[in-house]
Amino acid sequence: QFTPVFLPRGNLAKPKNLLSLVLDCSGSMEKVFPQYINHVKSLVRQILEQSSADDIIRIVDFASESHTVVFKLNGIKEEDQQKIELHLASLEAGGVTRLYDTTIQELDALGQYAE
């Protein structure tokens, strides 16, 4: 499961909105991975309905290693959604779970947006 965390506008984040999705892509997710990614796509669609230009969505996938892709939204919902869904479609489950290091790494990375 995943829990979206939004930082408040104009307080902690330079972008209007900043969202970080940290996705478990380890081998333990293999059986449910297609449904899991579909849930993430549905969440992204909901988020994009309320987003605006210059919002930032960070997608961090992790298994044995973690990878981060940053999407700065251009405000054209269809284009933003297509780019994000294309990335999500490229993810595969496998490897071990690198949860702790990934979490620390992403929390540190989010500090770059603090004012």
C-alpha positions in Angstrom: 0.0 0.0 0.0 1.0 3.6 -0.3 0.1 6.8 1.4 0.3 10.1 -0.5 1.8 13.0 1.5 1.2 16.5 0.4 3.2 19.4 1.6 1.2 22.6 2.2 1.2 25.3 -0.4 3.6 28.2 0.1 5.0 26.8 3.4 7.5 24.1 3.0 7.6 23.6 -0.8 8.8 25.9 -3.6 6.4 24.3 -6.1 2.7 24.9 -5.7 2.3 21.2 -4.7 4.9 18.5 -4.2 4.0 14.8 -4.1 6.4 11.9 -3.6 5.2 8.4 -4.5 7.5 5.8 -3.1 6.6 2.5 -4.8 7.7 -1.0 -3.6 8.7 -2.9 -6.7 10.5 -5.8 -4.8 9.9 -9.4 -5.5 7.3 -9.7 -2.8 5.1 -7.6 -5.0 5.2 -9.9 -8.0 1.9 -11.6 -7.6 -0.1 -8.3 -7.1 2.1 -6.0 -9.1 -0.3 -5.4 -12.1 -3.2 -4.5 -9.7 -0.8 -2.4 -7.6 0.3 -0.3 -10.6 -3.3 0.1 -11.7 -4.1 1.5 -8.3 -1.2 3.9 -8.6 -2.4 5.0 -12.1 -5.8 5.7 -10.6 -4.3 7.7 -7.8 -2.2 9.7 -10.3 -5.3 10.5 -12.4 -7.1 11.8 -9.3 -4.1 13.9 -8.4 -3.8 15.3 -11.9 -7.4 16.5 -11.7 -6.5 18.8 -8.9 -3.0 19.7 -10.1 -1.7 22.8 -11.9 1.3 23.8 -13.9 4.6 23.7 -12.0 3.4 21.1 -9.5 5.9 18.3 -9.0 5.4 14.6 -8.7 8.4 12.5 -7.7 8.1 8.8 -8.4 10.6 6.7 -6.5 10.6 2.9 -7.2 12.6 0.6 -5.1 13.6 -3.0 -4.9 17.3 -3.9 -4.6 18.1 -0.3 -5.7 15.9 2.8 -5.8 15.3 5.1 -8.8 13.7 8.5 -8.9 11.9 10.2 -11.8 10.8 13.8 -11.3 7.8 15.1 -13.3 7.3 18.9 -13.3 3.7 19.2 -14.5 3.0 21.5 -17.4 -0.7 21.9 -16.7 -1.8 19.9 -19.7 -3.4 17.0 -17.9 -3.4 14.5 -20.8 0.3 15.1 -21.5 1.2 14.9 -17.8 -0.8 11.7 -17.4 0.7 10.1 -20.5 4.3 10.7 -19.3 3.7 9.4 -15.8 1.7 6.3 -17.0 4.4 5.5 -19.6 7.0 5.5 -16.7 4.7 3.4 -14.5 4.3 0.9 -17.3 8.1 0.4 -17.4 8.3 -0.7 -13.8 8.7 -4.4 -13.0 8.7 -6.3 -9.7 11.8 -8.2 -8.6 14.7 -8.1 -6.2 14.9 -7.5 -2.4 13.2 -4.7 -0.4 15.4 -1.6 0.1 12.8 0.3 2.1 14.9 1.9 4.9 17.6 3.4 2.6 15.1 4.5 0.0 13.0 6.3 2.6 16.0 8.1 4.1 17.2 9.0 0.6 13.8 10.4 -0.4 13.4 12.4 2.8 16.8 14.0 2.2 15.9 14.7 -1.5 12.7 16.4 -0.4 14.8 18.8 1.6 15.8 20.5 -1.7 12.4 22.0 -2.0 12.4 23.6 1.4 12.5 27.4 1.4 
